[in-house]
Amino acid sequence: MAFAVPQEGNFGILFLLIVSVEYGSRKSPSIRTICQSALPQHWRTARALFLCKDVVGVIPYFDGGSSPSILAINYVQNVSVSIPLTQEHFMNNNTDLFCSDVNGTSFIVISDVDMYWVYRVSTGVLPSGVDSEWEDGATVNDPGSVVPVAEIYAPETEGSYDREVPDVSWSPQGLHALHIFYGTGAVNLSGIHSTRTRTSLWPMQTLHRLSPSGHGQDIASATTVVQGTVGSYLGSEGLHAPWLVASSESGIYSVAIIHCDDDDLRQTSRLHLFQYDSCSPEIWVRQLALPVDIGIHEIFAIAMDERLGIIYLSHVQGRLLVMTYA
């Protein structure tokens, strides 16, 4: 796993942190730091990251003074290259960027209001391996470095005045996304506007027919809606906690902690598992019970390991908790 984090006590310096989660049938799970290195000083934060074998790609915000690019770092050989991004969608800092790994290939998904653009990062331009052809600090001017794959039009839900996008993933199943919609219509007895989380799937068997044309295409998708909003840790002011949502590499599962206010102003939080069936297409959702000794409001981050049927819960006090969902 890769993170861009500020240096402790100095929020002006951004560090790349790569960790591995080690586990086995006869040992407790643990976290080990693989790499920690400073990113360029003028970066205030990273917009998105992807991890492909021994390379981590970091996408900063576009500052207007230079063209947007990917900084691809081989953290084993300490070699980095710059990959320019010429597509206009990367120049808009207000869009949401998400990265996915599919069978060793990295994809970037850009979400902007009611549109999605999917791009594939060519593995040939990454400085991977011991005998990489790229020199440290090189710029990769290859027109095939980032290739458009699909454009998808997703109309806005009626009756909502705002929305957020906690998670978008590209996978062998297709594209799936979680949206939080803040409604202007129905309110509960306490006068609070209802919020709801919509999960959508655009199956791959429909997306593969798309050819990028500059015009998004409205593809029928499977959707399901649950009341409430995807949560994030709220314990410390100023702490940039991630959304409490994660998806499996195959695209079959997503897991999220959903917060929902009831009519008595009490907030209930539950762990939801979403299962995608691209053949139907259909999305099933069920709630998972947490162990009694785990406080759901103490969870800082969440992850999945589909091979073992495991959900990892990162406790705010530094513990790593494991539970099965299969």
C-alpha positions as semicolon CSV with decimal commas, in nm:
position;residue;x (nm);y (nm);z (nm)
1;M;0,000;0,000;0,000
2;A;0,123;0,349;-0,084
3;F;0,043;0,678;0,087
4;A;0,147;1,042;0,053
5;V;0,171;1,181;0,405
6;P;0,302;1,507;0,556
7;Q;0,613;1,494;0,770
8;E;0,531;1,486;1,139
9;G;0,556;1,840;1,274
10;N;0,616;1,986;0,926
11;F;0,311;1,990;0,700
12;G;0,511;2,163;0,424
13;I;0,704;1,844;0,339
14;L;0,524;1,553;0,174
15;F;0,657;1,199;0,207
16;L;0,587;0,886;0,005
17;L;0,523;0,598;0,241
18;I;0,495;0,238;0,116
19;V;0,398;-0,037;0,359
20;S;0,320;-0,407;0,333
21;V;0,071;-0,603;0,541
22;E;0,218;-0,937;0,639
23;Y;-0,003;-1,219;0,758
24;G;-0,030;-1,595;0,765
25;S;-0,225;-1,881;0,915
26;R;0,000;-1,905;1,220
27;K;0,102;-1,547;1,288
28;S;-0,066;-1,222;1,373
29;P;-0,096;-0,963;1,097
30;S;0,167;-0,689;1,103
31;I;0,261;-0,380;0,903
32;R;0,614;-0,327;0,769
33;T;0,751;-0,008;0,612
34;I;0,902;-0,075;0,267
35;C;0,995;0,278;0,159
36;Q;0,982;0,631;0,293
37;S;1,113;0,919;0,082
38;A;1,043;1,288;0,033
39;L;0,839;1,405;-0,266
40;P;0,911;1,732;-0,454
41;Q;0,901;2,026;-0,213
42;H;0,647;2,231;-0,409
43;W;0,383;1,955;-0,382
44;R;0,118;2,040;-0,125
45;T;-0,050;1,703;-0,153
46;A;-0,086;1,408;-0,388
47;R;-0,401;1,384;-0,596
48;A;-0,387;1,007;-0,656
49;L;-0,146;0,713;-0,635
50;F;-0,116;0,372;-0,798
51;L;0,112;0,080;-0,719
52;C;0,230;-0,154;-0,996
53;K;0,488;-0,419;-0,898
54;D;0,799;-0,224;-0,788
55;V;0,673;0,114;-0,915
56;V;0,449;0,366;-0,745
57;G;0,288;0,637;-0,957
58;V;0,209;0,970;-0,792
59;I;-0,022;1,225;-0,957
60;P;0,003;1,576;-0,804
61;Y;-0,242;1,862;-0,841
62;F;-0,197;2,075;-1,151
63;D;-0,056;2,416;-1,048
64;G;-0,087;2,588;-1,386
65;G;0,285;2,655;-1,411
66;S;0,367;2,326;-1,580
67;S;0,190;2,041;-1,755
68;P;0,030;1,774;-1,535
69;S;0,229;1,454;-1,512
70;I;0,276;1,125;-1,331
71;L;0,589;1,083;-1,119
72;A;0,668;0,709;-1,154
73;I;0,913;0,590;-0,888
74;N;1,089;0,253;-0,878
75;Y;1,126;0,242;-0,500
76;V;1,359;-0,062;-0,515
77;Q;1,614;0,084;-0,759
78;N;1,552;0,448;-0,656
79;V;1,479;0,554;-1,014
80;S;1,202;0,797;-1,107
81;V;1,066;0,928;-1,438
82;S;0,806;1,189;-1,535
83;I;0,517;1,089;-1,763
84;P;0,334;1,394;-1,909
85;L;-0,046;1,388;-1,912
86;T;-0,173;1,564;-2,222
87;Q;-0,545;1,486;-2,179
88;E;-0,743;1,796;-2,080
89;H;-0,933;1,611;-1,803
90;F;-0,618;1,592;-1,588
91;M;-0,583;1,973;-1,588
92;N;-0,900;2,025;-1,384
93;N;-0,815;2,003;-1,014
94;N;-1,184;1,988;-0,924
95;T;-1,231;1,641;-1,075
96;D;-1,189;1,327;-0,866
97;L;-0,912;1,083;-0,960
98;F;-0,908;0,714;-0,869
99;C;-0,653;0,444;-0,952
100;S;-0,708;0,070;-0,991
101;D;-0,483;-0,229;-1,062
102;V;-0,615;-0,500;-1,296
103;N;-0,387;-0,800;-1,347
104;G;-0,072;-0,592;-1,310
105;T;-0,192;-0,299;-1,523
106;S;-0,277;0,039;-1,370
107;F;-0,588;0,235;-1,466
108;I;-0,687;0,593;-1,385
109;V;-1,054;0,691;-1,359
110;I;-1,157;1,057;-1,364
111;S;-1,498;1,147;-1,222
112;D;-1,654;1,485;-1,299
113;V;-2,020;1,547;-1,212
114;D;-2,198;1,307;-1,449
115;M;-1,901;1,181;-1,654
116;Y;-1,630;0,917;-1,614
117;W;-1,315;0,883;-1,822
118;V;-1,105;0,567;-1,793
119;Y;-0,736;0,558;-1,894
120;R;-0,483;0,275;-1,901
121;V;-0,121;0,338;-1,801
122;S;0,114;0,148;-2,034
123;T;0,345;-0,079;-1,835
124;G;0,620;-0,015;-2,093
125;V;0,670;0,345;-1,978
126;L;0,715;0,255;-1,610
127;P;1,072;0,219;-1,474
128;S;1,007;-0,135;-1,353
129;G;1,270;-0,402;-1,290
130;V;1,644;-0,401;-1,233
131;D;1,730;-0,341;-1,601
132;S;1,488;-0,055;-1,669
133;E;1,570;0,138;-1,987
134;W;1,485;0,470;-1,824
135;E;1,743;0,689;-1,653
136;D;1,666;0,858;-1,323
137;G;1,496;1,194;-1,384
138;A;1,401;1,120;-1,745
139;T;1,080;1,245;-1,910
140;V;0,885;0,981;-2,102
141;N;0,743;1,146;-2,414
142;D;0,545;0,851;-2,544
143;P;0,198;0,921;-2,695
144;G;0,091;0,572;-2,588
145;S;0,187;0,613;-2,223
146;V;-0,170;0,688;-2,105
147;V;-0,440;0,544;-2,333
148;P;-0,817;0,624;-2,317
149;V;-1,031;0,316;-2,259
150;A;-1,390;0,428;-2,205
151;E;-1,620;0,727;-2,146
152;I;-1,935;0,683;-1,941
153;Y;-2,225;0,919;-1,884
154;A;-2,395;0,885;-1,544
155;P;-2,692;1,124;-1,502
156;E;-2,731;1,309;-1,173
157;T;-2,991;1,174;-0,931
158;E;-3,295;1,398;-0,906
159;G;-3,377;1,559;-0,573
160;S;-3,017;1,607;-0,457
161;Y;-2,838;1,937;-0,406
162;D;-2,486;1,801;-0,371
163;R;-2,288;1,480;-0,392
164;E;-1,952;1,327;-0,305
165;V;-1,769;1,032;-0,458
166;P;-1,590;0,820;-0,196
167;D;-1,485;0,538;-0,429
168;V;-1,465;0,454;-0,800
169;S;-1,297;0,134;-0,920
170;W;-1,213;-0,017;-1,259
171;S;-1,199;-0,396;-1,250
172;P;-1,263;-0,711;-1,458
173;Q;-1,630;-0,669;-1,364
174;G;-1,642;-0,321;-1,517
175;L;-1,671;0,019;-1,352
176;H;-1,837;0,056;-1,016
177;A;-1,882;0,366;-0,803
178;L;-2,018;0,476;-0,466
179;H;-2,189;0,815;-0,458
180;I;-2,322;1,005;-0,159
181;F;-2,626;1,217;-0,245
182;Y;-2,741;1,494;-0,013
183;G;-3,113;1,531;-0,070
184;T;-3,334;1,836;-0,082
185;G;-3,658;1,646;-0,067
186;A;-3,752;1,410;0,212
187;V;-3,642;1,495;0,566
188;N;-3,672;1,295;0,883
189;L;-3,871;1,396;1,190
190;S;-3,581;1,605;1,320
191;G;-3,577;1,818;1,006
192;I;-3,252;1,672;0,872
193;H;-3,228;1,630;0,497
194;S;-3,191;1,267;0,400
195;T;-2,863;1,139;0,265
196;R;-2,817;0,818;0,074
197;T;-2,534;0,619;-0,076
198;R;-2,585;0,482;-0,426
199;T;-2,372;0,195;-0,553
200;S;-2,356;0,151;-0,931
201;L;-2,205;-0,103;-1,171
202;W;-2,141;-0,062;-1,543
203;P;-2,064;-0,420;-1,660
204;M;-1,756;-0,486;-1,871
205;Q;-1,955;-0,671;-2,140
206;T;-2,122;-0,340;-2,228
207;L;-1,819;-0,119;-2,176
208;H;-1,590;-0,315;-2,407
209;R;-1,796;-0,195;-2,704
210;L;-1,715;0,168;-2,630
211;S;-1,460;0,357;-2,834
212;P;-1,354;0,695;-2,689
213;S;-1,518;0,954;-2,909
214;G;-1,528;1,267;-2,699
215;H;-1,895;1,203;-2,617
216;G;-1,998;1,008;-2,310
217;Q;-2,239;0,723;-2,362
218;D;-2,524;0,641;-2,125
219;I;-2,485;0,272;-2,036
220;A;-2,750;0,091;-1,833
221;S;-2,607;-0,008;-1,494
222;A;-2,711;-0,202;-1,188
223;T;-2,772;0,020;-0,885
224;T;-2,868;-0,015;-0,522
225;V;-2,928;0,254;-0,259
226;V;-2,880;0,249;0,117
227;Q;-2,974;0,528;0,355
228;G;-2,685;0,719;0,509
229;T;-2,337;0,823;0,408
230;V;-2,002;0,650;0,380
231;G;-1,817;0,738;0,698
232;S;-1,470;0,856;0,788
233;Y;-1,291;0,881;1,121
234;L;-1,398;1,196;1,305
235;G;-1,184;1,182;1,619
236;S;-0,927;1,456;1,562
237;E;-0,970;1,800;1,411
238;G;-0,757;1,858;1,106
239;L;-0,686;1,487;1,057
240;H;-0,732;1,389;0,692
241;A;-0,896;1,052;0,740
242;P;-0,982;0,839;0,436
243;W;-1,330;0,731;0,343
244;L;-1,418;0,403;0,515
245;V;-1,466;0,209;0,191
246;A;-1,260;-0,050;0,001
247;S;-1,306;-0,270;-0,306
248;S;-1,160;-0,607;-0,402
249;E;-0,924;-0,642;-0,700
250;S;-1,171;-0,856;-0,895
251;G;-1,443;-0,595;-0,858
252;I;-1,686;-0,847;-0,708
253;Y;-1,693;-0,695;-0,359
254;S;-1,691;-0,358;-0,188
255;V;-1,714;-0,291;0,183
256;A;-1,811;0,036;0,351
257;I;-1,904;0,172;0,691
258;I;-2,231;0,364;0,652
259;H;-2,333;0,634;0,900
260;C;-2,704;0,712;0,926
261;D;-2,887;0,960;1,153
262;D;-3,216;0,840;1,292
263;D;-3,516;1,051;1,395
264;D;-3,382;1,091;1,751
265;L;-3,056;1,251;1,626
266;R;-2,868;0,934;1,713
267;Q;-2,615;0,815;1,459
268;T;-2,599;0,446;1,382
269;S;-2,305;0,300;1,191
270;R;-2,296;-0,038;1,022
271;L;-2,055;-0,233;0,806
272;H;-2,204;-0,307;0,462
273;L;-2,079;-0,561;0,209
274;F;-2,171;-0,504;-0,158
275;Q;-2,147;-0,792;-0,405
276;Y;-2,154;-0,723;-0,780
277;D;-2,287;-0,965;-1,041
278;S;-2,205;-0,836;-1,388
279;C;-2,401;-1,114;-1,561
280;S;-2,743;-1,018;-1,418
281;P;-2,636;-0,732;-1,371
282;E;-2,726;-0,691;-1,006
283;I;-2,583;-0,572;-0,674
284;W;-2,651;-0,749;-0,345
285;V;-2,591;-0,582;-0,013
286;R;-2,579;-0,724;0,338
287;Q;-2,471;-0,601;0,678
288;L;-2,178;-0,759;0,863
289;A;-2,154;-0,787;1,239
290;L;-1,840;-0,650;1,400
291;P;-1,680;-0,831;1,696
292;V;-1,820;-0,695;2,022
293;D;-1,482;-0,554;2,132
294;I;-1,444;-0,330;1,824
295;G;-1,589;0,020;1,837
296;I;-1,694;0,117;1,486
297;H;-1,621;0,487;1,555
298;E;-1,258;0,394;1,632
299;I;-1,187;0,262;1,280
300;F;-0,948;0,487;1,083
301;A;-0,916;0,294;0,753
302;I;-1,044;-0,023;0,586
303;A;-0,908;-0,272;0,327
304;M;-0,996;-0,610;0,172
305;D;-0,811;-0,930;0,079
306;E;-1,040;-1,124;-0,151
307;R;-0,815;-1,433;-0,171
308;L;-0,863;-1,499;0,201
309;G;-1,209;-1,344;0,235
310;I;-1,075;-1,096;0,491
311;I;-1,152;-0,736;0,582
312;Y;-0,878;-0,535;0,753
313;L;-0,978;-0,262;0,996
314;S;-0,711;-0,012;1,098
315;H;-0,776;0,102;1,456
316;V;-0,700;0,464;1,540
317;Q;-0,463;0,348;1,817
318;G;-0,245;0,161;1,567
319;R;-0,386;-0,190;1,591
320;L;-0,471;-0,391;1,280
321;L;-0,794;-0,588;1,317
322;V;-0,897;-0,877;1,091
323;M;-1,244;-1,020;1,025
324;T;-1,379;-1,263;0,766
325;Y;-1,670;-1,189;0,534
326;A;-1,690;-1,507;0,322
